[in-house]
Amino acid sequence: EAVVQTRVLTPDGPLAVPTDGVVRVKGGTTHDIDLGALPPGAYAVQVRADLPIVAAVMAERRAAAPGQSDLGWMAATAPVGTLAGTPLPPAATLGDGAHSTLLLVGTAASWSAAVFVVGADGVVSTHSAGGNADTVQSIDVSGASAVWVRPATGTVRAGLAIEVPDAAGPLFSMVGLAPAALTATEVPVREIRR
């Protein structure tokens, strides 16, 4: 049985979840925590437990009138070590009104990161991000072809949400940015004197 503590991180700091902030979860079972009472906004969900657990979050987008709905599902993310990033679908395939948001989360201490947004034309723009301990920051990356995050200080995690309007109802997707594996090749160089 694991003792699991859950709280929501906001741009202004941590916030207690409306229900089930601390629960006991028996081994081999699941437990859902309803976050539906939270007002609309950008959040990260922090889960801590005294035993290993698996955690994920699900968000739903639903049309105002009867129509289709869509779900976004994202598993817990690892801290970004040196670099993390992902390509984004071409803006032309998403259509007008598509909205992509990068969400950065810093935990345990003040944090900062550099965000590199690659435009559809290949031009890279750099943004500075950061905040106090246990806060989130969102950056609009709509129209980008890729986004990369490089932490400077603190512990940083990152995720991406894409929302596409559709006549039948919104389409929605979320993905965590996993740390990128970086490799280097050392080439020995020696000076030759003549």
N, CA, C and O of each residue as an XYZ file, in Angstrom:
776
protein
N       0.850     -1.193      0.000
C       0.000      0.000      0.000
C       0.883      1.240      0.000
O       1.759      1.379      0.854
N       0.661      2.134     -0.945
C       1.442      3.366     -1.045
C       0.622      4.536     -0.519
O      -0.585      4.615     -0.747
N       1.286      5.434      0.180
C       0.673      6.694      0.585
C       1.053      7.717     -0.481
O       2.232      8.008     -0.686
N       0.040      8.258     -1.155
C       0.265      9.120     -2.312
C      -0.254     10.524     -2.015
O      -1.410     10.712     -1.634
N       0.630     11.504     -2.200
C       0.265     12.905     -2.000
C       0.249     13.596     -3.356
O       1.195     13.478     -4.135
N      -0.835     14.317     -3.632
C      -0.994     15.004     -4.907
C      -1.292     16.470     -4.665
O      -2.069     16.824     -3.779
N      -0.661     17.320     -5.469
C      -0.989     18.738     -5.439
C      -0.826     19.297     -6.846
O      -0.193     18.681     -7.704
N      -1.396     20.452     -7.064
C      -1.376     21.103     -8.368
C      -0.392     22.271     -8.297
O      -0.388     23.039     -7.335
N       0.441     22.390     -9.336
C       1.370     23.515     -9.412
C       0.833     24.518    -10.421
O       0.407     24.145    -11.514
N       0.854     25.798    -10.048
C       0.318     26.884    -10.855
C       1.424     27.902    -11.110
O       2.523     27.750    -10.575
N       1.165     28.936    -11.913
C       2.172     29.982    -12.092
C       2.519     30.698    -10.784
O       3.599     31.277    -10.658
N       1.603     30.658     -9.815
C       1.840     31.332     -8.539
C       2.329     30.410     -7.430
O       2.603     30.878     -6.324
N       2.444     29.126     -7.695
C       2.917     28.186     -6.685
C       1.966     27.019     -6.509
O       1.014     26.865     -7.275
N       2.224     26.184     -5.487
C       1.396     24.989     -5.296
C       0.001     25.310     -4.787
O      -0.244     26.324     -4.133
N      -0.915     24.382     -5.126
C      -2.312     24.511     -4.736
C      -2.815     23.123     -4.364
O      -2.548     22.156     -5.077
N      -3.533     23.018     -3.265
C      -4.083     21.717     -2.860
C      -5.126     21.275     -3.872
O      -5.877     22.098     -4.397
N      -5.175     19.971     -4.147
C      -6.205     19.464     -5.049
C      -7.548     19.509     -4.327
O      -7.594     19.391     -3.102
N      -8.653     19.678     -5.079
C      -9.961     19.804     -4.434
C     -10.338     18.591     -3.576
O     -10.937     18.755     -2.514
N      -9.992     17.370     -4.026
C     -10.310     16.164     -3.260
C      -9.146     15.195     -3.348
O      -8.339     15.283     -4.273
N      -9.048     14.283     -2.412
C      -8.050     13.202     -2.452
C      -6.612     13.698     -2.514
O      -5.804     13.144     -3.259
N      -6.272     14.739     -1.741
C      -4.905     15.247     -1.733
C      -3.906     14.228     -1.217
O      -2.769     14.176     -1.686
N      -4.326     13.414     -0.250
C      -3.495     12.320      0.264
C      -4.371     11.075      0.319
O      -5.425     11.072      0.955
N      -3.921     10.012     -0.358
C      -4.703      8.774     -0.398
C      -3.781      7.580     -0.200
O      -2.567      7.681     -0.382
N      -4.370      6.450      0.175
C      -3.660      5.173      0.240
C      -4.104      4.353     -0.968
O      -5.298      4.204     -1.228
N      -3.121      3.822     -1.704
C      -3.416      3.035     -2.898
C      -2.797      1.658     -2.707
O      -1.582      1.526     -2.559
N      -3.648      0.633     -2.713
C      -3.159     -0.735     -2.545
C      -2.379     -1.164     -3.776
O      -2.679     -0.737     -4.891
N      -1.380     -2.006     -3.573
C      -0.583     -2.528     -4.674
C      -1.453     -3.213     -5.705
O      -2.392     -3.925     -5.347
N      -1.158     -3.013     -6.977
C      -1.904     -3.657     -8.053
C      -3.254     -3.029     -8.344
O      -4.050     -3.600     -9.090
N      -3.529     -1.856     -7.767
C      -4.813     -1.185     -8.012
C      -4.560      0.213     -8.557
O      -3.420      0.673     -8.622
N      -5.641      0.881     -8.946
C      -5.549      2.252     -9.441
C      -6.440      3.159     -8.598
O      -7.330      2.695     -7.885
N      -6.182      4.456     -8.696
C      -7.005      5.435     -8.006
C      -7.083      6.692     -8.871
O      -6.052      7.236     -9.268
N      -8.287      7.152     -9.160
C      -8.483      8.381     -9.933
C      -8.685      9.554     -8.985
O      -9.371      9.436     -7.970
N      -8.080     10.690     -9.328
C      -8.263     11.921     -8.565
C      -8.924     12.933     -9.488
O      -8.362     13.278    -10.527
N     -10.088     13.404     -9.131
C     -10.866     14.316     -9.965
C     -10.334     15.741     -9.803
O     -10.332     16.290     -8.701
N      -9.884     16.331    -10.908
C      -9.397     17.708    -10.899
C     -10.367     18.638    -11.623
O     -10.024     19.778    -11.939
N     -11.578     18.148    -11.885
C     -12.564     18.905    -12.648
C     -13.000     20.204    -12.006
O     -13.511     21.082    -12.700
N     -12.816     20.357    -10.698
C     -13.239     21.578    -10.017
C     -12.236     22.718    -10.185
O     -12.523     23.851     -9.797
N     -11.067     22.437    -10.756
C     -10.084     23.507    -10.966
C     -10.573     24.451    -12.048
O     -11.139     24.001    -13.044
N     -10.367     25.763    -11.874
C     -10.754     26.690    -12.940
C      -9.849     26.500    -14.156
O      -8.742     25.979    -14.014
N     -10.291     26.912    -15.357
C      -9.439     26.772    -16.539
C      -8.091     27.455    -16.313
O      -8.016     28.528    -15.714
N      -7.042     26.822    -16.797
C      -5.709     27.395    -16.645
C      -4.639     26.384    -16.969
O      -4.931     25.243    -17.325
N      -3.386     26.812    -16.842
C      -2.229     25.944    -17.089
C      -1.756     25.395    -15.749
O      -1.423     26.156    -14.840
N      -1.730     24.065    -15.631
C      -1.357     23.412    -14.382
C      -0.383     22.271    -14.643
O      -0.315     21.725    -15.744
N       0.360     21.928    -13.612
C       1.098     20.671    -13.567
C       0.604     19.940    -12.329
O       0.226     20.571    -11.343
N       0.604     18.621    -12.375
C       0.171     17.831    -11.226
C       1.402     17.133    -10.662
O       2.080     16.385    -11.366
N       1.681     17.382     -9.394
C       2.833     16.771     -8.732
C       2.340     15.637     -7.836
O       1.458     15.827     -6.999
N       2.924     14.462     -8.027
C       2.543     13.276     -7.259
C       3.777     12.749     -6.543
O       4.822     12.537     -7.158
N       3.647     12.539     -5.241
C       4.728     11.963     -4.439
C       4.175     10.755     -3.699
O       3.019     10.751     -3.276
N       5.013      9.723     -3.545
C       4.562      8.510     -2.861
C       5.726      7.890     -2.107
O       6.891      8.112     -2.440
N       5.392      7.108     -1.085
C       6.441      6.447     -0.303
C       6.882      5.125     -0.927
O       7.832      4.507     -0.449
N       6.204      4.683     -1.991
C       6.575      3.495     -2.755
C       6.498      3.837     -4.241
O       5.809      4.791     -4.604
N       7.181      3.093     -5.113
C       7.102      3.381     -6.550
C       5.666      3.252     -7.066
O       4.964      2.288     -6.758
N       5.247      4.242     -7.855
C       3.917      4.234     -8.470
C       4.047      4.711     -9.914
O       5.082      5.244    -10.314
N       2.987      4.511    -10.686
C       2.888      5.036    -12.043
C       1.793      6.095    -12.013
O       0.714      5.860    -11.470
N       2.072      7.275    -12.603
C       1.088      8.357    -12.592
C       0.937      8.940    -13.991
O       1.887      8.971    -14.773
N      -0.263      9.398    -14.287
C      -0.546     10.046    -15.567
C      -1.709     10.999    -15.361
O      -2.443     10.903    -14.377
N      -1.869     11.917    -16.300
C      -2.977     12.867    -16.235
C      -3.762     12.787    -17.539
O      -3.202     12.558    -18.611
N      -5.077     12.983    -17.419
C      -5.956     12.997    -18.578
C      -6.721     14.318    -18.579
O      -7.248     14.737    -17.549
N      -6.778     14.970    -19.740
C      -7.560     16.200    -19.883
C      -8.548     15.997    -21.016
O      -8.243     15.335    -22.008
N      -9.725     16.565    -20.865
C     -10.782     16.407    -21.864
C     -11.161     17.761    -22.432
O     -11.255     18.745    -21.699
N     -11.377     17.808    -23.723
C     -11.909     18.992    -24.398
C     -13.229     18.583    -25.035
O     -13.308     17.584    -25.749
N     -14.259     19.368    -24.765
C     -15.598     19.027    -25.245
C     -16.220     20.250    -25.907
O     -16.035     21.376    -25.446
N     -16.954     20.024    -26.987
C     -17.665     21.112    -27.664
C     -18.754     21.655    -26.747
O     -19.305     20.919    -25.929
N     -19.066     22.958    -26.885
C     -20.100     23.575    -26.050
C     -21.456     22.934    -26.315
O     -22.201     22.645    -25.378
N     -21.780     22.709    -27.587
C     -23.030     22.036    -27.951
C     -22.727     20.549    -28.098
O     -21.560     20.164    -28.162
N     -23.749     19.714    -28.153
C     -23.470     18.293    -28.368
C     -22.607     18.094    -29.615
O     -22.905     18.632    -30.682
N     -21.579     17.344    -29.472
C     -20.639     17.101    -30.560
C     -19.532     16.202    -30.046
O     -19.670     15.561    -29.004
N     -18.438     16.159    -30.782
C     -17.353     15.273    -30.376
C     -16.546     15.877    -29.230
O     -16.525     17.092    -29.033
N     -15.892     15.010    -28.494
C     -14.950     15.445    -27.474
C     -13.642     14.706    -27.737
O     -13.608     13.731    -28.489
N     -12.584     15.173    -27.120
C     -11.287     14.530    -27.304
C     -10.564     14.506    -25.967
O     -10.782     15.357    -25.105
N      -9.701     13.511    -25.814
C      -8.944     13.347    -24.583
C      -7.458     13.505    -24.866
O      -6.958     13.068    -25.902
N      -6.766     14.133    -23.931
C      -5.309     14.167    -23.951
C      -4.821     13.344    -22.777
O      -5.387     13.421    -21.687
N      -3.777     12.558    -22.986
C      -3.267     11.658    -21.942
C      -1.755     11.807    -21.901
O      -1.100     11.717    -22.939
N      -1.186     12.035    -20.715
C       0.260     12.175    -20.613
C       0.751     11.526    -19.326
O       0.248     11.812    -18.240
N       1.737     10.653    -19.463
C       2.360     10.013    -18.310
C       3.318     10.996    -17.642
O       3.715     12.000    -18.233
N       3.677     10.689    -16.409
C       4.623     11.522    -15.671
C       5.918     11.659    -16.468
O       6.335     10.730    -17.159
N       6.546     12.827    -16.364
C       7.763     13.093    -17.125
C       8.976     13.128    -16.209
O       8.878     13.456    -15.027
N      10.115     12.784    -16.779
C      11.388     12.855    -16.064
C      11.929     14.279    -16.157
O      11.590     15.011    -17.087
N      12.767     14.675    -15.202
C      13.397     15.992    -15.314
C      14.256     16.064    -16.578
O      14.861     15.074    -16.991
N      14.298     17.240    -17.177
C      15.139     17.450    -18.345
C      16.579     17.587    -17.852
O      16.875     18.431    -17.008
N      17.466     16.754    -18.383
C      18.872     16.825    -17.990
C      19.578     17.932    -18.739
O      19.658     19.061    -18.256
N      20.084     17.622    -19.904
C      20.806     18.595    -20.714
C      19.899     19.277    -21.723
O      19.974     20.490    -21.917
N      19.032     18.485    -22.373
C      18.198     19.014    -23.445
C      16.999     18.102    -23.657
O      17.106     16.884    -23.520
N      15.848     18.699    -23.994
C      14.658     17.924    -24.366
C      13.933     18.685    -25.456
O      13.981     19.915    -25.502
N      13.264     17.959    -26.331
C      12.540     18.639    -27.385
C      11.689     17.687    -28.195
O      11.707     16.474    -27.989
N      10.938     18.268    -29.128
C      10.089     17.468    -29.995
C       9.735     18.268    -31.237
O       9.644     19.495    -31.183
N       9.534     17.577    -32.364
C       8.976     18.263    -33.536
C       7.484     18.473    -33.325
O       6.858     17.764    -32.536
N       6.922     19.432    -34.021
C       5.486     19.681    -33.990
C       4.916     19.430    -35.376
O       5.634     19.551    -36.368
N       3.639     19.082    -35.463
C       3.029     18.896    -36.787
C       3.088     20.202    -37.571
O       2.977     21.277    -36.983
N       3.259     20.126    -38.889
C       3.269     21.359    -39.696
C       1.978     22.142    -39.496
O       0.893     21.562    -39.442
N       2.102     23.463    -39.386
C       0.935     24.317    -39.147
C      -0.125     24.129    -40.224
O      -1.320     24.217    -39.940
N       0.302     23.871    -41.462
C      -0.662     23.701    -42.559
C      -1.556     22.491    -42.335
O      -2.713     22.506    -42.756
N      -1.055     21.441    -41.682
C      -1.877     20.253    -41.441
C      -2.825     20.456    -40.268
O      -3.856     19.788    -40.182
N      -2.488     21.371    -39.365
C      -3.345     21.611    -38.203
C      -4.511     22.530    -38.534
O      -5.570     22.433    -37.914
N      -4.332     23.415    -39.495
C      -5.400     24.326    -39.886
C      -5.395     25.614    -39.085
O      -4.625     25.781    -38.140
N      -6.279     26.522    -39.489
C      -6.382     27.823    -38.821
C      -6.912     27.650    -37.403
O      -7.765     26.800    -37.147
N      -6.405     28.451    -36.502
C      -6.881     28.438    -35.129
C      -6.225     27.412    -34.234
O      -6.555     27.337    -33.050
N      -5.292     26.606    -34.767
C      -4.585     25.623    -33.927
C      -3.725     26.362    -32.914
O      -3.161     27.418    -33.201
N      -3.639     25.787    -31.734
C      -2.901     26.442    -30.654
C      -1.987     25.417    -29.976
O      -2.446     24.377    -29.504
N      -0.689     25.726    -29.935
C       0.286     24.851    -29.278
C       0.896     25.594    -28.097
O       1.305     26.748    -28.223
N       0.953     24.922    -26.945
C       1.476     25.537    -25.734
C       2.526     24.645    -25.105
O       2.288     23.458    -24.883
N       3.698     25.219    -24.816
C       4.746     24.533    -24.070
C       4.554     24.869    -22.603
O       4.425     26.041    -22.248
N       4.532     23.857    -21.744
C       4.384     24.070    -20.314
C       5.670     23.624    -19.633
O       6.088     22.475    -19.779
N       6.292     24.525    -18.895
C       7.519     24.243    -18.157
C       7.200     24.234    -16.668
O       6.426     25.059    -16.183
N       7.801     23.296    -15.954
C       7.533     23.128    -14.526
C       8.860     23.075    -13.786
O       9.745     22.296    -14.141
N       8.995     23.899    -12.764
C      10.191     23.858    -11.917
C       9.809     23.433    -10.517
O       8.860     23.962     -9.939
N      10.544     22.476     -9.968
C      10.208     21.970     -8.637
C      11.394     22.097     -7.687
O      12.550     22.134     -8.108
N      11.077     22.162     -6.403
C      12.026     22.098     -5.280
C      12.844     23.360     -5.079
O      13.227     23.640     -3.943
N      13.133     24.136     -6.106
C      13.926     25.355     -5.961
C      13.622     26.276     -7.135
O      12.973     25.874     -8.101
N      14.091     27.501     -7.044
C      13.945     28.419     -8.168
C      14.581     27.785     -9.403
O      15.554     27.039     -9.290
N      14.039     28.077    -10.565
C      14.488     27.413    -11.775
C      14.534     28.390    -12.941
O      13.883     29.436    -12.929
N      15.322     28.020    -13.951
C      15.370     28.798    -15.182
C      15.740     27.868    -16.332
O      16.361     26.824    -16.132
N      15.350     28.263    -17.529
C      15.616     27.442    -18.711
C      15.616     28.327    -19.946
O      15.002     29.394    -19.968
N      16.311     27.866    -20.964
C      16.265     28.502    -22.284
C      15.359     27.656    -23.165
O      15.462     26.429    -23.172
N      14.481     28.304    -23.901
C      13.558     27.621    -24.808
C      13.884     28.066    -26.227
O      13.941     29.259    -26.523
N      14.099     27.081    -27.101
C      14.421     27.355    -28.496
C      13.230     26.917    -29.345
O      12.874     25.739    -29.378
N      12.623     27.881    -30.027
C      11.458     27.614    -30.865
C      11.891     27.716    -32.324
O      12.327     28.772    -32.781
N      11.765     26.607    -33.047
C      12.139     26.567    -34.458
C      10.892     26.869    -35.283
O       9.916     26.119    -35.240
N      10.928     27.966    -36.032
C       9.795     28.358    -36.850
C       9.677     27.491    -38.085
O      10.582     26.719    -38.400
N       8.563     27.617    -38.781
C       8.342     26.843    -40.006
C       9.395     27.168    -41.061
O       9.677     26.345    -41.932
N       9.984     28.377    -40.986
C      11.014     28.787    -41.946
C      12.420     28.379    -41.503
O      13.399     28.688    -42.183
N      12.524     27.685    -40.361
C      13.816     27.243    -39.859
C      14.512     28.234    -38.948
O      15.551     27.916    -38.369
N      13.958     29.429    -38.810
C      14.556     30.438    -37.939
C      14.280     30.074    -36.483
O      13.155     29.731    -36.120
N      15.325     30.154    -35.652
C      15.214     29.788    -34.242
C      15.104     31.056    -33.394
O      15.936     31.957    -33.499
N      14.082     31.112    -32.562
C      13.966     32.202    -31.592
C      14.194     31.626    -30.200
O      13.793     30.499    -29.909
N      14.837     32.408    -29.349
C      15.175     31.960    -27.996
C      14.344     32.729    -26.980
O      14.190     33.947    -27.075
N      13.809     31.994    -26.002
C      13.024     32.594    -24.937
C      13.617     32.181    -23.592
O      14.090     31.056    -23.431
N      13.586     33.095    -22.638
C      14.012     32.764    -21.280
C      12.777     32.425    -20.467
O      11.749     33.094    -20.572
N      12.884     31.384    -19.659
C      11.776     30.974    -18.796
C      12.328     30.746    -17.401
O      13.527     30.524    -17.226
N      11.456     30.800    -16.418
C      11.902     30.536    -15.057
C      10.866     30.979    -14.043
O       9.858     31.600    -14.379
N      11.141     30.644    -12.804
C      10.217     31.024    -11.753
C      10.675     30.513    -10.404
O      11.771     29.970    -10.261
N       9.822     30.695     -9.428
C      10.101     30.219     -8.077
C       9.903     28.715     -7.994
O       9.446     28.091     -8.952
N      10.239     28.140     -6.868
C      10.045     26.706     -6.654
C       8.582     26.332     -6.830
O       7.688     27.074     -6.421
N       8.343     25.178     -7.441
C       7.006     24.607     -7.588
C       6.050     25.519     -8.351
O       4.918     25.753     -7.927
N       6.531     26.030     -9.491
C       5.694     26.875    -10.340
C       5.746     26.376    -11.777
O       6.628     25.607    -12.158
N       4.778     26.833    -12.562
C       4.728     26.505    -13.990
C       4.757     27.794    -14.801
O       4.383     28.865    -14.322
N       5.210     27.657    -16.036
C       5.168     28.766    -16.981
C       4.766     28.198    -18.329
O       5.281     27.161    -18.746
N       3.848     28.871    -19.013
C       3.436     28.409    -20.331
C       3.917     29.397    -21.385
O       3.942     30.609    -21.168
N       4.301     28.837    -22.544
C       4.790     29.644    -23.662
C       4.033     29.212    -24.910
O       3.957     28.023    -25.219
N       3.477     30.177    -25.619
C       2.766     29.890    -26.867
C       3.789     29.556    -27.943
O       4.646     30.380    -28.261
N       3.705     28.352    -28.508
C       4.623     27.932    -29.579
C       3.836     27.581    -30.843
O       4.281     26.772    -31.658
N       2.673     28.193    -30.993
C       1.836     27.938    -32.169
C       2.604     28.277    -33.444
O       3.278     29.305    -33.513
N       2.501     27.415    -34.450
C       3.159     27.636    -35.722
C       4.606     27.168    -35.771
O       5.228     27.217    -36.832
N       5.152     26.719    -34.655
C       6.541     26.248    -34.624
C       6.649     24.873    -35.277
O       5.679     24.116    -35.313
N       7.841     24.556    -35.793
C       8.063     23.219    -36.346
C       8.760     22.316    -35.339
O       8.745     21.095    -35.490
N       9.379     22.910    -34.299
C      10.018     22.135    -33.229
C      10.236     23.054    -32.037
O      10.286     24.277    -32.170
N      10.364     22.437    -30.876
C      10.660     23.199    -29.661
C      11.675     22.410    -28.842
O      11.595     21.185    -28.744
N      12.641     23.137    -28.249
C      13.694     22.520    -27.444
C      13.832     23.279    -26.138
O      13.684     24.500    -26.102
N      14.117     22.551    -25.062
C      14.270     23.143    -23.733
C      15.629     22.746    -23.167
O      15.987     21.569    -23.170
N      16.385     23.732    -22.681
C      17.666     23.475    -22.022
C      17.638     24.134    -20.646
O      17.654     25.361    -20.550
N      17.596     23.325    -19.570
C      17.579     23.903    -18.226
C      18.886     24.630    -17.919
O      19.958     24.232    -18.376
N      18.777     25.691    -17.146
C      19.960     26.415    -16.687
C      20.164     26.188    -15.192
O      21.270     25.875    -14.750
N      19.092     26.347    -14.421
C      19.163     26.119    -12.966
C      17.919     25.371    -12.504
O      16.861     25.459    -13.128
N      18.055     24.639    -11.414
C      16.923     23.943    -10.820
C      16.515     22.702    -11.584
O      17.176     22.287    -12.536
N      15.399     22.111    -11.139
C      14.841     20.910    -11.756
C      13.678     21.323    -12.649
O      12.711     21.924    -12.182
N      13.777     20.996    -13.945
C      12.783     21.436    -14.922
C      12.185     20.224    -15.634
O      12.907     19.315    -16.044
N      10.871     20.222    -15.776
C      10.151     19.242    -16.591
C       9.369     20.025    -17.639
O       9.079     21.207    -17.456
N       9.025     19.343    -18.760
C       8.348     20.065    -19.837
C       7.319     19.181    -20.521
O       7.490     17.965    -20.612
N       6.255     19.801    -20.997
C       5.212     19.117    -21.749
C       4.644     20.046    -22.799
O       4.829     21.262    -22.738
N       3.949     19.462    -23.765
C       3.397     20.225    -24.870
C       1.927     19.839    -25.046
O       1.574     18.661    -25.002
N       1.082     20.845    -25.244
C      -0.341     20.608    -25.519
C      -0.686     21.265    -26.845
O      -0.305     22.407    -27.102
N      -1.416     20.529    -27.691
C      -1.851     21.051    -28.985
C      -3.367     20.926    -29.049
O      -3.924     19.851    -28.824
N      -4.027     22.039    -29.361
C      -5.481     22.037    -29.497
C      -5.835     22.548    -30.885
O      -5.359     23.597    -31.318
N      -6.686     21.783    -31.579
C      -7.083     22.122    -32.944
C      -8.601     22.260    -32.982
O      -9.319     21.315    -32.654
N      -9.097     23.440    -33.384
C     -10.557     23.575    -33.492
C     -11.080     22.751    -34.661
O     -10.410     22.608    -35.684
N     -12.269     22.217    -34.499
C     -12.890     21.411    -35.546
C     -14.389     21.679    -35.489
O     -14.930     21.951    -34.417
N     -15.053     21.604    -36.615
C     -16.492     21.891    -36.656
C     -17.280     20.995    -35.716
O     -18.278     21.431    -35.143
N     -16.848     19.748    -35.546
C     -17.574     18.808    -34.686
C     -17.163     18.920    -33.225
O     -17.840     18.367    -32.357
N     -16.078     19.618    -32.932
C     -15.582     19.751    -31.562
C     -14.066     19.791    -31.570
O     -13.448     19.411    -32.565
N     -13.447     20.245    -30.479
C     -11.991     20.411    -30.460
C     -11.244     19.079    -30.481
O     -11.712     18.077    -29.941
N     -10.068     19.092    -31.119
C      -9.146     17.958    -31.088
C      -7.988     18.360    -30.187
O      -7.563     19.515    -30.204
N      -7.472     17.416    -29.397
C      -6.536     17.773    -28.335
C      -5.491     16.684    -28.152
O      -5.804     15.495    -28.218
N      -4.254     17.093    -27.922
C      -3.180     16.130    -27.693
C      -2.179     16.709    -26.706
O      -1.954     17.919    -26.679
N      -1.576     15.841    -25.895
C      -0.530     16.251    -24.951
C       0.633     15.276    -25.059
O       0.436     14.087    -25.310
N       1.846     15.787    -24.867
C       3.025     14.926    -24.867
C       4.057     15.512    -23.906
O       4.256     16.726    -23.857
N       4.706     14.639    -23.148
C       5.802     15.072    -22.292
C       7.084     15.138    -23.095
O       7.301     14.315    -23.985
N       7.932     16.097    -22.798
C       9.216     16.193    -23.479
C      10.231     15.356    -22.712
O      10.583     15.668    -21.575
N      10.689     14.298    -23.348
C      11.660     13.403    -22.718
C      13.067     13.941    -22.938
O      13.343     14.555    -23.969
N      13.962     13.714    -21.974
C      15.345     14.145    -22.161
C      15.934     13.525    -23.428
O      15.752     12.337    -23.692
N      16.635     14.340    -24.199
C      17.248     13.870    -25.438
C      18.606     13.240    -25.136
O      19.362     13.732    -24.298
N      18.897     12.153    -25.826
C      20.211     11.516    -25.688
C      21.189     12.261    -26.586
O      21.010     12.319    -27.803
N      22.203     12.818    -25.988
C      23.199     13.554    -26.749
C      24.484     12.749    -26.810
O      24.909     12.163    -25.814
N      25.097     12.724    -27.976
C      26.370     12.029    -28.129
C      27.384     12.977    -28.740
O      27.028     13.949    -29.406
N      28.623     12.686    -28.507
C      29.708     13.479    -29.073
C      30.814     12.534    -29.507
O      31.036     11.488    -28.897
N      31.485     12.913    -30.549
C      32.617     12.133    -31.020
C      33.872     12.965    -30.829
O      33.967     14.094    -31.311
N      34.823     12.396    -30.126
C      36.083     13.097    -29.925
C      37.033     12.722    -31.048
O      37.241     11.545    -31.342
N      37.596     13.732    -31.662
C      38.572     13.512    -32.727
C      39.919     14.002    -32.212
O      40.083     15.189    -31.929
N      40.879     13.097    -32.089
C      42.182     13.545    -31.589
C      42.863     14.460    -32.615
O      42.893     14.169    -33.811
N      43.388     15.530    -32.128
C      44.079     16.486    -32.979
C      45.475     16.697    -32.412
O      45.649     16.872    -31.206
N      46.442     16.678    -33.275
C      47.796     16.960    -32.806
C      48.442     17.943    -33.759
O      48.166     17.967    -34.959
N      49.282     18.721    -33.202
C      49.983     19.740    -33.974
C      51.177     19.144    -34.677
O      51.960     18.415    -34.068
N      51.325     19.443    -35.936
C      52.480     18.984    -36.705
C      53.288     20.217    -37.073
O      52.797     21.128    -37.740
N      54.516     20.224    -36.633
C      55.386     21.374    -36.909
C      56.304     21.046    -38.086
O      56.839     19.941    -38.178
N      56.469     21.966    -38.936
C      57.374     21.773    -40.075
C      58.594     22.630    -39.944
O      59.466     22.599    -40.812
